[in-house]
Amino acid sequence: MFPNLFQATQEYWRKLDELEKSYQQGEIPLKEVDARVAELMAELAQERRAAFAYLWHSWQHLLTTQRETLMGLAIVILVIYVWLLNHLIA
């Protein structure tokens, strides 16, 4: 399943807001805030890496399974581009 980076980012910001609220109310010290922010950043970075890895592997799979289709599409686009250039110049 695709890692939900948008949801992970929303969760990260929600936790940061809770942490800020706790700090402003004097419930936790600054050192604990710094440590918790580092943990939250590491969690988000892990989710981001998972999402990018998923996209990369999906792209590689698409290239290996649809190589002929993509090459044909590239050729058609190239022919249309050359035709347009010749049509506009003439």
ChimeraX attribute file (.defattr): number of C-alpha atoms within 10 A of each C-alpha:
attribute: neighborCount
match mode: 1-to-1
recipient: residues
	/A:1	5
	/A:2	10
	/A:3	16
	/A:4	12
	/A:5	17
	/A:6	11
	/A:7	11
	/A:8	17
	/A:9	17
	/A:10	11
	/A:11	14
	/A:12	17
	/A:13	13
	/A:14	12
	/A:15	15
	/A:16	17
	/A:17	12
	/A:18	12
	/A:19	19
	/A:20	15
	/A:21	13
	/A:22	14
	/A:23	15
	/A:24	12
	/A:25	9
	/A:26	10
	/A:27	10
	/A:28	14
	/A:29	11
	/A:30	12
	/A:31	9
	/A:32	12
	/A:33	16
	/A:34	12
	/A:35	10
	/A:36	15
	/A:37	17
	/A:38	12
	/A:39	12
	/A:40	17
	/A:41	14
	/A:42	12
	/A:43	14
	/A:44	17
	/A:45	15
	/A:46	13
	/A:47	19
	/A:48	18
	/A:49	13
	/A:50	16
	/A:51	17
	/A:52	15
	/A:53	14
	/A:54	15
	/A:55	14
	/A:56	12
	/A:57	12
	/A:58	12
	/A:59	11
	/A:60	12
	/A:61	12
	/A:62	12
	/A:63	14
	/A:64	11
	/A:65	10
	/A:66	11
	/A:67	12
	/A:68	11
	/A:69	11
	/A:70	14
	/A:71	12
	/A:72	11
	/A:73	12
	/A:74	12
	/A:75	12
	/A:76	12
	/A:77	12
	/A:78	12
	/A:79	12
	/A:80	12
	/A:81	12
	/A:82	12
	/A:83	12
	/A:84	12
	/A:85	11
	/A:86	10
	/A:87	9
	/A:88	8
	/A:89	7
	/A:90	6
